[in-house]
């Protein structure tokens, strides 16, 4: 049996906004757990999109 979620990943990537096109060498940065008290919160629409994408990524990680 072979399990593949290539179509799921392709659909997930197609949902991402165009301004999320950064490239990083590693997903972990030194400032990962530092809080920026002066940072602005995301607008409601972008916040919902962020949570939607993170939930899909968590599903992907747990299922394959």
PyMOL Python script that loads the backbone (N, CA, C, O; Angstrom):
from pymol import cmd

cmd.read_pdbstr("""\
ATOM      1  N   UNK A   1       0.841  -1.154   0.000  1.00  0.00           N
ATOM      2  CA  UNK A   1       0.000   0.000   0.000  1.00  0.00           C
ATOM      3  C   UNK A   1       0.894   1.228   0.000  1.00  0.00           C
ATOM      4  O   UNK A   1       1.928   1.262   0.667  1.00  0.00           O
ATOM      5  N   UNK A   2       0.486   2.220  -0.748  1.00  0.00           N
ATOM      6  CA  UNK A   2       1.205   3.487  -0.800  1.00  0.00           C
ATOM      7  C   UNK A   2       0.208   4.611  -0.518  1.00  0.00           C
ATOM      8  O   UNK A   2      -0.856   4.687  -1.133  1.00  0.00           O
ATOM      9  N   UNK A   3       0.570   5.464   0.407  1.00  0.00           N
ATOM     10  CA  UNK A   3      -0.285   6.605   0.748  1.00  0.00           C
ATOM     11  C   UNK A   3       0.377   7.858   0.199  1.00  0.00           C
ATOM     12  O   UNK A   3       1.556   8.111   0.445  1.00  0.00           O
ATOM     13  N   UNK A   4      -0.386   8.632  -0.539  1.00  0.00           N
ATOM     14  CA  UNK A   4       0.142   9.854  -1.126  1.00  0.00           C
ATOM     15  C   UNK A   4      -0.852  10.989  -0.918  1.00  0.00           C
ATOM     16  O   UNK A   4      -2.064  10.811  -1.047  1.00  0.00           O
ATOM     17  N   UNK A   5      -0.318  12.145  -0.596  1.00  0.00           N
ATOM     18  CA  UNK A   5      -1.175  13.318  -0.425  1.00  0.00           C
ATOM     19  C   UNK A   5      -0.677  14.464  -1.301  1.00  0.00           C
ATOM     20  O   UNK A   5      -0.786  15.633  -0.930  1.00  0.00           O
ATOM     21  N   UNK A   6      -0.135  14.121  -2.456  1.00  0.00           N
ATOM     22  CA  UNK A   6       0.379  15.146  -3.363  1.00  0.00           C
ATOM     23  C   UNK A   6      -0.713  16.126  -3.793  1.00  0.00           C
ATOM     24  O   UNK A   6      -0.478  17.333  -3.851  1.00  0.00           O
ATOM     25  N   UNK A   7      -1.884  15.617  -4.088  1.00  0.00           N
ATOM     26  CA  UNK A   7      -2.993  16.490  -4.515  1.00  0.00           C
ATOM     27  C   UNK A   7      -3.389  17.425  -3.372  1.00  0.00           C
ATOM     28  O   UNK A   7      -3.655  18.605  -3.596  1.00  0.00           O
ATOM     29  N   UNK A   8      -3.427  16.891  -2.144  1.00  0.00           N
ATOM     30  CA  UNK A   8      -3.757  17.704  -0.967  1.00  0.00           C
ATOM     31  C   UNK A   8      -2.750  18.839  -0.801  1.00  0.00           C
ATOM     32  O   UNK A   8      -3.136  19.982  -0.553  1.00  0.00           O
ATOM     33  N   UNK A   9      -1.463  18.527  -0.937  1.00  0.00           N
ATOM     34  CA  UNK A   9      -0.409  19.538  -0.799  1.00  0.00           C
ATOM     35  C   UNK A   9      -0.522  20.576  -1.908  1.00  0.00           C
ATOM     36  O   UNK A   9      -0.386  21.772  -1.651  1.00  0.00           O
ATOM     37  N   UNK A  10      -0.769  20.130  -3.141  1.00  0.00           N
ATOM     38  CA  UNK A  10      -0.919  21.072  -4.253  1.00  0.00           C
ATOM     39  C   UNK A  10      -2.082  22.031  -4.022  1.00  0.00           C
ATOM     40  O   UNK A  10      -1.963  23.227  -4.285  1.00  0.00           O
ATOM     41  N   UNK A  11      -3.209  21.509  -3.530  1.00  0.00           N
ATOM     42  CA  UNK A  11      -4.361  22.365  -3.243  1.00  0.00           C
ATOM     43  C   UNK A  11      -4.055  23.346  -2.114  1.00  0.00           C
ATOM     44  O   UNK A  11      -4.460  24.507  -2.164  1.00  0.00           O
ATOM     45  N   UNK A  12      -3.339  22.871  -1.097  1.00  0.00           N
ATOM     46  CA  UNK A  12      -2.958  23.734   0.019  1.00  0.00           C
ATOM     47  C   UNK A  12      -2.063  24.870  -0.456  1.00  0.00           C
ATOM     48  O   UNK A  12      -2.270  26.021  -0.073  1.00  0.00           O
ATOM     49  N   UNK A  13      -1.080  24.560  -1.278  1.00  0.00           N
ATOM     50  CA  UNK A  13      -0.182  25.589  -1.800  1.00  0.00           C
ATOM     51  C   UNK A  13      -0.915  26.581  -2.700  1.00  0.00           C
ATOM     52  O   UNK A  13      -0.570  27.762  -2.730  1.00  0.00           O
ATOM     53  N   UNK A  14      -1.918  26.112  -3.428  1.00  0.00           N
ATOM     54  CA  UNK A  14      -2.691  27.000  -4.301  1.00  0.00           C
ATOM     55  C   UNK A  14      -3.527  27.990  -3.489  1.00  0.00           C
ATOM     56  O   UNK A  14      -3.854  29.067  -3.989  1.00  0.00           O
ATOM     57  N   UNK A  15      -3.880  27.646  -2.244  1.00  0.00           N
ATOM     58  CA  UNK A  15      -4.674  28.529  -1.379  1.00  0.00           C
ATOM     59  C   UNK A  15      -3.861  29.679  -0.792  1.00  0.00           C
ATOM     60  O   UNK A  15      -4.427  30.689  -0.374  1.00  0.00           O
ATOM     61  N   UNK A  16      -2.552  29.532  -0.758  1.00  0.00           N
ATOM     62  CA  UNK A  16      -1.716  30.549  -0.118  1.00  0.00           C
ATOM     63  C   UNK A  16      -1.761  31.867  -0.882  1.00  0.00           C
ATOM     64  O   UNK A  16      -1.768  31.870  -2.113  1.00  0.00           O
ATOM     65  N   UNK A  17      -1.792  32.978  -0.168  1.00  0.00           N
ATOM     66  CA  UNK A  17      -1.751  34.277  -0.832  1.00  0.00           C
ATOM     67  C   UNK A  17      -0.392  34.497  -1.504  1.00  0.00           C
ATOM     68  O   UNK A  17       0.608  33.901  -1.103  1.00  0.00           O
ATOM     69  N   UNK A  18      -0.364  35.336  -2.503  1.00  0.00           N
ATOM     70  CA  UNK A  18       0.864  35.589  -3.251  1.00  0.00           C
ATOM     71  C   UNK A  18       1.946  36.247  -2.405  1.00  0.00           C
ATOM     72  O   UNK A  18       3.131  36.110  -2.708  1.00  0.00           O
ATOM     73  N   UNK A  19       1.557  36.962  -1.343  1.00  0.00           N
ATOM     74  CA  UNK A  19       2.569  37.626  -0.521  1.00  0.00           C
ATOM     75  C   UNK A  19       3.254  36.666   0.455  1.00  0.00           C
ATOM     76  O   UNK A  19       4.103  37.094   1.237  1.00  0.00           O
ATOM     77  N   UNK A  20       2.908  35.392   0.425  1.00  0.00           N
ATOM     78  CA  UNK A  20       3.570  34.386   1.257  1.00  0.00           C
ATOM     79  C   UNK A  20       4.537  33.576   0.394  1.00  0.00           C
ATOM     80  O   UNK A  20       4.364  32.372   0.204  1.00  0.00           O
ATOM     81  N   UNK A  21       5.547  34.254  -0.119  1.00  0.00           N
ATOM     82  CA  UNK A  21       6.453  33.583  -1.043  1.00  0.00           C
ATOM     83  C   UNK A  21       7.898  33.633  -0.565  1.00  0.00           C
ATOM     84  O   UNK A  21       8.816  33.605  -1.385  1.00  0.00           O
ATOM     85  N   UNK A  22       8.115  33.704   0.718  1.00  0.00           N
ATOM     86  CA  UNK A  22       9.462  33.780   1.266  1.00  0.00           C
ATOM     87  C   UNK A  22      10.195  32.447   1.184  1.00  0.00           C
ATOM     88  O   UNK A  22       9.578  31.385   1.116  1.00  0.00           O
ATOM     89  N   UNK A  23      11.502  32.522   1.192  1.00  0.00           N
ATOM     90  CA  UNK A  23      12.340  31.332   1.161  1.00  0.00           C
ATOM     91  C   UNK A  23      13.272  31.393   2.363  1.00  0.00           C
ATOM     92  O   UNK A  23      13.917  32.414   2.604  1.00  0.00           O
ATOM     93  N   UNK A  24      13.343  30.306   3.110  1.00  0.00           N
ATOM     94  CA  UNK A  24      14.185  30.255   4.287  1.00  0.00           C
ATOM     95  C   UNK A  24      15.021  28.986   4.254  1.00  0.00           C
ATOM     96  O   UNK A  24      14.587  27.958   3.735  1.00  0.00           O
ATOM     97  N   UNK A  25      16.224  29.066   4.813  1.00  0.00           N
ATOM     98  CA  UNK A  25      17.077  27.891   4.881  1.00  0.00           C
ATOM     99  C   UNK A  25      16.597  26.922   5.947  1.00  0.00           C
ATOM    100  O   UNK A  25      16.762  25.710   5.808  1.00  0.00           O
ATOM    101  N   UNK A  26      16.005  27.448   7.008  1.00  0.00           N
ATOM    102  CA  UNK A  26      15.512  26.621   8.099  1.00  0.00           C
ATOM    103  C   UNK A  26      14.214  27.233   8.620  1.00  0.00           C
ATOM    104  O   UNK A  26      14.074  28.456   8.619  1.00  0.00           O
ATOM    105  N   UNK A  27      13.253  26.405   9.069  1.00  0.00           N
ATOM    106  CA  UNK A  27      12.008  26.958   9.588  1.00  0.00           C
ATOM    107  C   UNK A  27      12.151  27.547  10.991  1.00  0.00           C
ATOM    108  O   UNK A  27      11.232  28.210  11.472  1.00  0.00           O
ATOM    109  N   UNK A  28      13.276  27.318  11.647  1.00  0.00           N
ATOM    110  CA  UNK A  28      13.460  27.786  13.017  1.00  0.00           C
ATOM    111  C   UNK A  28      14.415  28.972  13.022  1.00  0.00           C
ATOM    112  O   UNK A  28      15.530  28.887  12.508  1.00  0.00           O
ATOM    113  N   UNK A  29      13.979  30.046  13.590  1.00  0.00           N
ATOM    114  CA  UNK A  29      14.818  31.229  13.710  1.00  0.00           C
ATOM    115  C   UNK A  29      15.148  31.441  15.192  1.00  0.00           C
ATOM    116  O   UNK A  29      14.459  30.919  16.068  1.00  0.00           O
ATOM    117  N   UNK A  30      16.189  32.198  15.459  1.00  0.00           N
ATOM    118  CA  UNK A  30      16.589  32.436  16.846  1.00  0.00           C
ATOM    119  C   UNK A  30      15.542  33.237  17.619  1.00  0.00           C
ATOM    120  O   UNK A  30      15.451  33.130  18.842  1.00  0.00           O
ATOM    121  N   UNK A  31      14.766  34.023  16.915  1.00  0.00           N
ATOM    122  CA  UNK A  31      13.772  34.870  17.574  1.00  0.00           C
ATOM    123  C   UNK A  31      12.394  34.193  17.668  1.00  0.00           C
ATOM    124  O   UNK A  31      11.396  34.868  17.917  1.00  0.00           O
ATOM    125  N   UNK A  32      12.333  32.890  17.474  1.00  0.00           N
ATOM    126  CA  UNK A  32      11.060  32.172  17.407  1.00  0.00           C
ATOM    127  C   UNK A  32      10.177  32.399  18.635  1.00  0.00           C
ATOM    128  O   UNK A  32       8.966  32.573  18.498  1.00  0.00           O
ATOM    129  N   UNK A  33      10.768  32.400  19.831  1.00  0.00           N
ATOM    130  CA  UNK A  33       9.965  32.513  21.046  1.00  0.00           C
ATOM    131  C   UNK A  33      10.032  33.892  21.691  1.00  0.00           C
ATOM    132  O   UNK A  33       9.556  34.067  22.813  1.00  0.00           O
ATOM    133  N   UNK A  34      10.608  34.863  21.010  1.00  0.00           N
ATOM    134  CA  UNK A  34      10.621  36.234  21.516  1.00  0.00           C
ATOM    135  C   UNK A  34       9.311  36.916  21.155  1.00  0.00           C
ATOM    136  O   UNK A  34       8.865  36.838  20.010  1.00  0.00           O
ATOM    137  N   UNK A  35       8.700  37.574  22.109  1.00  0.00           N
ATOM    138  CA  UNK A  35       7.452  38.286  21.860  1.00  0.00           C
ATOM    139  C   UNK A  35       7.744  39.736  21.506  1.00  0.00           C
ATOM    140  O   UNK A  35       8.566  40.388  22.150  1.00  0.00           O
ATOM    141  N   UNK A  36       7.076  40.228  20.492  1.00  0.00           N
ATOM    142  CA  UNK A  36       7.164  41.627  20.101  1.00  0.00           C
ATOM    143  C   UNK A  36       5.888  42.306  20.582  1.00  0.00           C
ATOM    144  O   UNK A  36       4.841  42.201  19.944  1.00  0.00           O
ATOM    145  N   UNK A  37       5.981  42.995  21.699  1.00  0.00           N
ATOM    146  CA  UNK A  37       4.803  43.630  22.305  1.00  0.00           C
ATOM    147  C   UNK A  37       4.210  44.720  21.416  1.00  0.00           C
ATOM    148  O   UNK A  37       3.028  45.041  21.543  1.00  0.00           O
ATOM    149  N   UNK A  38       5.006  45.290  20.521  1.00  0.00           N
ATOM    150  CA  UNK A  38       4.520  46.355  19.662  1.00  0.00           C
ATOM    151  C   UNK A  38       3.994  45.874  18.321  1.00  0.00           C
ATOM    152  O   UNK A  38       3.611  46.688  17.480  1.00  0.00           O
ATOM    153  N   UNK A  39       3.970  44.570  18.109  1.00  0.00           N
ATOM    154  CA  UNK A  39       3.524  44.030  16.820  1.00  0.00           C
ATOM    155  C   UNK A  39       2.019  44.204  16.646  1.00  0.00           C
ATOM    156  O   UNK A  39       1.253  44.111  17.605  1.00  0.00           O
ATOM    157  N   UNK A  40       1.617  44.453  15.428  1.00  0.00           N
ATOM    158  CA  UNK A  40       0.193  44.555  15.099  1.00  0.00           C
ATOM    159  C   UNK A  40      -0.391  43.157  14.914  1.00  0.00           C
ATOM    160  O   UNK A  40       0.297  42.244  14.459  1.00  0.00           O
ATOM    161  N   UNK A  41      -1.660  42.999  15.267  1.00  0.00           N
ATOM    162  CA  UNK A  41      -2.325  41.720  15.028  1.00  0.00           C
ATOM    163  C   UNK A  41      -2.759  41.649  13.565  1.00  0.00           C
ATOM    164  O   UNK A  41      -2.910  42.669  12.893  1.00  0.00           O
ATOM    165  N   UNK A  42      -2.953  40.426  13.096  1.00  0.00           N
ATOM    166  CA  UNK A  42      -3.414  40.239  11.723  1.00  0.00           C
ATOM    167  C   UNK A  42      -4.856  40.710  11.602  1.00  0.00           C
ATOM    168  O   UNK A  42      -5.626  40.604  12.556  1.00  0.00           O
ATOM    169  N   UNK A  43      -5.225  41.228  10.435  1.00  0.00           N
ATOM    170  CA  UNK A  43      -6.650  41.509  10.212  1.00  0.00           C
ATOM    171  C   UNK A  43      -7.442  40.200  10.305  1.00  0.00           C
ATOM    172  O   UNK A  43      -6.891  39.122  10.082  1.00  0.00           O
ATOM    173  N   UNK A  44      -8.711  40.293  10.629  1.00  0.00           N
ATOM    174  CA  UNK A  44      -9.558  39.113  10.851  1.00  0.00           C
ATOM    175  C   UNK A  44      -9.476  38.115   9.695  1.00  0.00           C
ATOM    176  O   UNK A  44      -9.333  36.914   9.921  1.00  0.00           O
ATOM    177  N   UNK A  45      -9.566  38.600   8.477  1.00  0.00           N
ATOM    178  CA  UNK A  45      -9.563  37.704   7.304  1.00  0.00           C
ATOM    179  C   UNK A  45      -8.240  36.952   7.179  1.00  0.00           C
ATOM    180  O   UNK A  45      -8.235  35.744   6.940  1.00  0.00           O
ATOM    181  N   UNK A  46      -7.111  37.660   7.339  1.00  0.00           N
ATOM    182  CA  UNK A  46      -5.804  37.006   7.255  1.00  0.00           C
ATOM    183  C   UNK A  46      -5.582  36.072   8.437  1.00  0.00           C
ATOM    184  O   UNK A  46      -4.945  35.030   8.283  1.00  0.00           O
ATOM    185  N   UNK A  47      -6.091  36.419   9.598  1.00  0.00           N
ATOM    186  CA  UNK A  47      -5.968  35.560  10.768  1.00  0.00           C
ATOM    187  C   UNK A  47      -6.704  34.239  10.573  1.00  0.00           C
ATOM    188  O   UNK A  47      -6.190  33.178  10.928  1.00  0.00           O
ATOM    189  N   UNK A  48      -7.900  34.305  10.011  1.00  0.00           N
ATOM    190  CA  UNK A  48      -8.661  33.093   9.738  1.00  0.00           C
ATOM    191  C   UNK A  48      -7.957  32.233   8.694  1.00  0.00           C
ATOM    192  O   UNK A  48      -7.914  31.010   8.822  1.00  0.00           O
ATOM    193  N   UNK A  49      -7.405  32.871   7.660  1.00  0.00           N
ATOM    194  CA  UNK A  49      -6.665  32.135   6.637  1.00  0.00           C
ATOM    195  C   UNK A  49      -5.442  31.456   7.247  1.00  0.00           C
ATOM    196  O   UNK A  49      -5.150  30.303   6.930  1.00  0.00           O
ATOM    197  N   UNK A  50      -4.725  32.166   8.122  1.00  0.00           N
ATOM    198  CA  UNK A  50      -3.560  31.598   8.788  1.00  0.00           C
ATOM    199  C   UNK A  50      -3.942  30.347   9.578  1.00  0.00           C
ATOM    200  O   UNK A  50      -3.283  29.315   9.458  1.00  0.00           O
ATOM    201  N   UNK A  51      -4.994  30.431  10.380  1.00  0.00           N
ATOM    202  CA  UNK A  51      -5.424  29.291  11.187  1.00  0.00           C
ATOM    203  C   UNK A  51      -5.904  28.140  10.300  1.00  0.00           C
ATOM    204  O   UNK A  51      -5.665  26.975  10.615  1.00  0.00           O
ATOM    205  N   UNK A  52      -6.568  28.457   9.212  1.00  0.00           N
ATOM    206  CA  UNK A  52      -7.045  27.446   8.265  1.00  0.00           C
ATOM    207  C   UNK A  52      -5.862  26.668   7.671  1.00  0.00           C
ATOM    208  O   UNK A  52      -5.892  25.440   7.598  1.00  0.00           O
ATOM    209  N   UNK A  53      -4.832  27.392   7.251  1.00  0.00           N
ATOM    210  CA  UNK A  53      -3.664  26.751   6.644  1.00  0.00           C
ATOM    211  C   UNK A  53      -2.891  25.938   7.673  1.00  0.00           C
ATOM    212  O   UNK A  53      -2.450  24.828   7.376  1.00  0.00           O
ATOM    213  N   UNK A  54      -2.720  26.473   8.877  1.00  0.00           N
ATOM    214  CA  UNK A  54      -2.006  25.742   9.926  1.00  0.00           C
ATOM    215  C   UNK A  54      -2.759  24.452  10.280  1.00  0.00           C
ATOM    216  O   UNK A  54      -2.131  23.413  10.481  1.00  0.00           O
ATOM    217  N   UNK A  55      -4.077  24.505  10.357  1.00  0.00           N
ATOM    218  CA  UNK A  55      -4.867  23.307  10.652  1.00  0.00           C
ATOM    219  C   UNK A  55      -4.679  22.261   9.555  1.00  0.00           C
ATOM    220  O   UNK A  55      -4.567  21.070   9.848  1.00  0.00           O
ATOM    221  N   UNK A  56      -4.645  22.693   8.305  1.00  0.00           N
ATOM    222  CA  UNK A  56      -4.424  21.751   7.201  1.00  0.00           C
ATOM    223  C   UNK A  56      -3.027  21.148   7.263  1.00  0.00           C
ATOM    224  O   UNK A  56      -2.850  19.962   6.986  1.00  0.00           O
ATOM    225  N   UNK A  57      -2.037  21.954   7.623  1.00  0.00           N
ATOM    226  CA  UNK A  57      -0.670  21.433   7.743  1.00  0.00           C
ATOM    227  C   UNK A  57      -0.565  20.436   8.891  1.00  0.00           C
ATOM    228  O   UNK A  57       0.131  19.429   8.768  1.00  0.00           O
ATOM    229  N   UNK A  58      -1.244  20.699   9.998  1.00  0.00           N
ATOM    230  CA  UNK A  58      -1.245  19.763  11.122  1.00  0.00           C
ATOM    231  C   UNK A  58      -1.903  18.443  10.711  1.00  0.00           C
ATOM    232  O   UNK A  58      -1.415  17.368  11.060  1.00  0.00           O
ATOM    233  N   UNK A  59      -3.000  18.526   9.977  1.00  0.00           N
ATOM    234  CA  UNK A  59      -3.656  17.327   9.471  1.00  0.00           C
ATOM    235  C   UNK A  59      -2.702  16.537   8.577  1.00  0.00           C
ATOM    236  O   UNK A  59      -2.596  15.316   8.694  1.00  0.00           O
ATOM    237  N   UNK A  60      -2.025  17.229   7.703  1.00  0.00           N
ATOM    238  CA  UNK A  60      -1.075  16.592   6.793  1.00  0.00           C
ATOM    239  C   UNK A  60       0.033  15.892   7.567  1.00  0.00           C
ATOM    240  O   UNK A  60       0.399  14.762   7.243  1.00  0.00           O
ATOM    241  N   UNK A  61       0.566  16.552   8.582  1.00  0.00           N
ATOM    242  CA  UNK A  61       1.654  15.974   9.389  1.00  0.00           C
ATOM    243  C   UNK A  61       1.195  14.723  10.145  1.00  0.00           C
ATOM    244  O   UNK A  61       1.948  13.757  10.269  1.00  0.00           O
ATOM    245  N   UNK A  62      -0.014  14.744  10.638  1.00  0.00           N
ATOM    246  CA  UNK A  62      -0.495  13.620  11.448  1.00  0.00           C
ATOM    247  C   UNK A  62      -0.948  12.429  10.617  1.00  0.00           C
ATOM    248  O   UNK A  62      -0.915  11.296  11.095  1.00  0.00           O
ATOM    249  N   UNK A  63      -1.368  12.667   9.389  1.00  0.00           N
ATOM    250  CA  UNK A  63      -1.969  11.600   8.584  1.00  0.00           C
ATOM    251  C   UNK A  63      -1.010  10.912   7.624  1.00  0.00           C
ATOM    252  O   UNK A  63      -1.295   9.815   7.145  1.00  0.00           O
ATOM    253  N   UNK A  64       0.111  11.539   7.341  1.00  0.00           N
ATOM    254  CA  UNK A  64       1.045  10.899   6.394  1.00  0.00           C
ATOM    255  C   UNK A  64       2.433  10.835   6.978  1.00  0.00           C
ATOM    256  O   UNK A  64       3.352  10.332   6.331  1.00  0.00           O
TER     257      UNK A  64
END
""", "prot")
cmd.dss("prot")
cmd.show_as("cartoon", "prot")
cmd.util.cbc("prot")
cmd.orient("prot")
